Amino acid sequence: MVVCPNQFFNESQQPQRPLDPSAAALKEQIDTLKFIAYGVVSFVIIALGIIGNLINLVVLTRPNLKGVTFVYLAWLATSDLLTLVVAVLSMLRLHGIQPRSYPAAFYYAHVEMPLVNALMASSVFIVVAVTIDRYWSVCLPTRYREFHNARRARLAIVTAYFAAALLYVPVAFQKMPVAVWNSEFNGTQYVPCDNVSVSRHPAFKVYLLMKEVLVRIGPVLVVAVLNTTIILTFRRLMRKRKQLMNNSRSDSSSSKFQEEQRLVILLAAIVIMFCVCMTPAAVLTVLISDDKEQNYGFQLFRAIANDMEMANFAMNFYVYCLCSSEIRGTFLRLFRCSKPAPDVSYVLSSKTTVEGSTKL
């Protein structure tokens, strides 16, 4: 068994004694938990997410999907895809089957956590940008064109990646490669362990709290509040439009009304999924440390939080596909070889009325 020296003992002690029966039984339970959470569940989530986001990129690069919102969604799919690919290596570490050479330990200590978390954060920031874009389109349609354009979209996407990368620079110093003697192989192996001079410093604890506010708690609140406002605005507009529909009995108006009803439900689903999946991960980041490696309750919570966070990045494609009739239609035509559809970018970039802006 190769573990960090401070998982069972104080830093001044050396792990020379064998595990007692209760500790061995606990380790076996935790190993089983990790196998189920990271060896089965997480890889199913990651596989579905990679497939979904690859399909998403293919669909969103079709010529008939050229609107500004589709630019956001394409980069969201890119961030989600990169997150899930890098997360494969993270799952190996969480499962305890990662390589134990010095280069691997260096990667897991200084590169893995900043990289995967920065990619996750960029995805979260792009979700916030899409939400703000939709808020302007629905709640402030008269100023929609000021914000709904390709230049602002590119600026928002670049800012999302740059801010995410900058925010996670301190995490690169949270751990360090440590040489540990492995009696089973009769040799020295390397594992990433807490750099206690950094991870236990009060300033680093403050940084972790601020980071979670900026990356998880803040975005959850922003997305929840803005999408709730959008939903309430939709409902008010739908009541007014229903009255007009009762007078006109237009098939076209009825179809648009039904589409907006589905969009309201799916917007609520986005809010619930985002909040439920991201909140446990925010708590986990503040609590996590090497000395909890043999705490079964914490490891169970950690496994649930990690898998839920992965599910958020894996399911974005499926939720947004349901939200947008254009994406859904393009997907069906692409894989059923149906007749090509006309360009729908005008729906997302030309109209400033509420009717036009309700399209995702």
N, C-alpha and C positions, 0 to 999 in steps of 0.2 A: 504494500500500500504506500503510495507516494502522496504525502499531504504537506501543506505548509507547516513549519515548525510550531507556529502559535495556535494551531487548531485545537490541540488537546492540552498544551502546556504553556507556561509563561515563556517569554522570549529567552530567558536565561536557561531554560531547561532543554534537554535533548530527548527526542522521542525514542527511548530505548526499550521501555517496557512493552510487552505484548498487550493487546486489548483484552479486557476481562469479558466474560460471557455476555453481560448485559450490553456493553459497548459494541461487541461484535454483532449481537442481534440488532442493535440500533443501526449499525452501519449497513447490515443486510437489508433492512427495511428502507433506508434512504436510497441505497443502490437500486432497489426494485422500483421505488417512486421515480427516480431519475430515468430509469429505463423506459417506464411507461410515458412519462411526461416529455422527455427529450429524445428518446429513441423511437417512439411510435407516434404519439399525438402531434408533436411539433413538426416532425418530418411530413406527416400527412397534410398539415396546415401549410407548410412551406411549399410542398409540391403543388397543391391546389392554387396557392398564391402565385407561384412562378408561371404556371400554365395560364391562369387568368390574366396576369399582367402582360405576358407575351401576346396573348390574343388582343388585349386592350391596345397595345402599341400598334399592332397590325391594323386594327379597326380605325384607330384615331389618326392614322397617317393616310387614310383613303382620301382621294381628291375631293369628295363631296363633304368632308368634315374639315372645314378650314376656319371656323370661327375662333374668336379669342378664348372662349371658355374651353374649347377643345385643346388649345395650347396648354392651358393649365392642367387639364386632365391627362394629357400625354406626358407631361413632366411629372405629374403625380404618380402615374404608372411606372415611370422610369425610376423614381425614388423608391417606390414600393418594391420593384423588382430587384434593385441593387441591395436594398435592405434584406430581402429574403435570401438572396444568394450569399451575402456575407454572413447572415445568421446561421447558415449551415455549419460553418466553422465554430460559431458560438455554441451551437447545440452539442458539438463534439466535446467542447470544454465542460459544459454543464453536465454532460453525461459521464465525464471522466475518462474519455477515450482519446483525448487529443495527443498528438506527438509530444514527446518530452525532451526534445533536443533543445539546445540553447536558442537557436533561431526561432523555433516555435514558441518557446517561453517568452522571448523578447516580443514577438508579434502579439501574443495574448496579453502581455503586461502593458505594452506601450501603444499598440496600434488597434487591436480589435475593439476595445470598448469605445475609444473616441470615434472610430470609423463607423461602427454599426449604429451608435447612438446619434452621430451627426446625420447619417442617412435617415434615421427615423425622425429626427427633428426637422429635417428639410421637408419630409413628407407632411408632417403636422403643420408646418408653416404654410405650405402650399394649400392644404385644406382650409386654413384660415383665410388665405388670399382668395380662394374660390368663394368662400362664404361671404366675405366682404363684397366681392364683385356681384354676387347674387343679391345681397342686401341693397346695394345701390340700384340694381336693375328693377327690383320690386318695390322698395319703399321710397326711393328717391329717383323715379324714372326720368324726371326733367333734367337731371344732371348726369344721366347714365353715360352719355358719350364722352364726358370728361375723363372717366375712369375705365370704361370698357374699350380699350384699344390695345393693339399689339405692343406698343412701346411700353406701356405701364405693365403689361403682363410679363414681358421680358425682364423689366426692372424688378418686379416682385419675385420672379423665379430666381434670378441671380442673387438677390438679397436673401432669399430663403436659404440657399446653399451656403453663401458666405457667412451669414449669421450663425447657422448651425455648426459649421466647421470651427469658427472662432470660439463659440460657446463651449466646445468640448476639448479645447486645448489642455486645460488643467487636468482632465481625466487621464491624459497620457502619463502623468506622473503618480497616479494613485497606486499603481502596482509596480513590481520589479521582478526580474527573473531571479530565482533562488535555487541554489544547488541543494538537492536532498538525496540522501543515501537510500537506495532501494535494495533492501536485503534479499528480495525475491530474485532480482537479476544480478545481485552482487556488484552493483555499480552506481555511479552518480547520475541522476537525472535532474531535469530543470523544470520548475513549475512557477507560474505567476503567483506571487503572494503580495499581500498588502504592504505598501511602503508606509509603515506606521508613522514615520515622521511627517508624512503628508496626510494620510487618511484620517489620523486622529487629531490633526491640528484644528483648533477652533475656527480658523479662517476657512479651512476647507469644508467644514460642516456648514458654515454660513453659505459658502459657494453652492453646495449641493442643494440647499433649500431654495436659494435664488434661482438656480438652474431649473429646478422642478416647477417653480412658479412660471418661469418663462416658457418652458417646453411642454409641460403637461397641464398643470392646474390652470394657468392663464388661458391657453388655447381652448381647453374644455369649456371654461366659462364663456369665452368669446363666441365659440361655435354654438353653444347652447342658447345664449341670449339672442344672438343675431338670427339663428334659425327659428327660434320661437317667435321672434318678431315677424320674420318672413311668413311663417305658418299662420299667425294671427291676421296678417295683412291679406294673405290668400283667402282665408275664410271670410273676411269682410267683403273682399271683391267678389268671391263666389256667390255670396248671398245677393249682392246687387245684380250680378250677371244672371242669377237664377230668375230674378224678377223680370229681367229683360227677355230671357228665354221663354218665359211663360207667355209673354206677349207676342214674340216673333215666331216661336216654334221652329227655329232654324236648325237643320241637321248639323250644319257646320258649327254653330254655337254650342249645340248639345255635345258634340264630340270634343270640343275644346274644354268644355266644363268638366267632362269626365276625365280628361287628361290631367287637368289641374287638381281634381280630387285625388287621383293616384299620386301626383307629385307631392301634395300635402302629407299624405300618409308616409311616403318614402323619405321626405325630409325629416319627419319625426323619427323614422328608423335610423337615419344617419346620425342624428343627435344622440339617440339612445346607444347605438353601437360605439360611437366615438367616446362618449363619457364612460360607459361601463368598461370598455376595453382598456382605456388609458389610465383611469384612476388608480387601480391596484399597482400598476407599474410605477406611478409616482411615489406611492408609499414605499414600495420595495427599494427604490434607489436611495432613499433616506436611511432605511434600516439595515441595508446589506453590509456585511463584513465577514472576514474569514472565520471569526470566532463563533459564527452561527452555523458553520458547516455541518455540525452534528446535532442540530436542533431540528427534530422532525417536523414540528409545527411550522417553523419558519420555512423549511425546505418545501413543505406542501404549499404554503402561500406563495413562495417564490415560483414554483412550477406553474401554478394557476395563473399568476400575474404574467409570467413570460409567455405562456401559450395564448393568453387573451390578447396581449399586445401584438403578438405575431398574427393572430386572427384579424386584428384591425387592419393591418397592412395587406393581408391576403384577401380580405373580402371587399376592399374598396371597389375593385373592378365590378364585381357582381352587383353591388348596391347601385353604383353609378350607371351601370348598364340598364338596370331596372328603371332608374330615374329618367333616362333620356330615350325617347322614342326614336330619335335619329341614330344614336349609337346602337340601339337594339335592332333597328331596321337594317343598318349597314352590316352589322354582324350576321344577321340571317341571310342577307343577299350575298355576302362574301363567302359564306360556307355552304350556301345552297345554290350558288351560281345563278342567282335570279337576275332579273333585269336591273341594270344600274339605275340608281336614283339620281334626281337632279341635285345640284349644289344646294345645300341647306345653310351655308355659312351666313346668308343674309339674316337668318332667324336670330343669330347670336350677335351680329355686329352692326346691323343696319337699323333694326327696329328699336325705338325708344319708348314705345307704348308698353303698358303693362301686359298686354296680350302677347307681344313679341318677347318680352323679357322673362316670361314664365318658362320658356324653354331652357333646359340646362345646357 
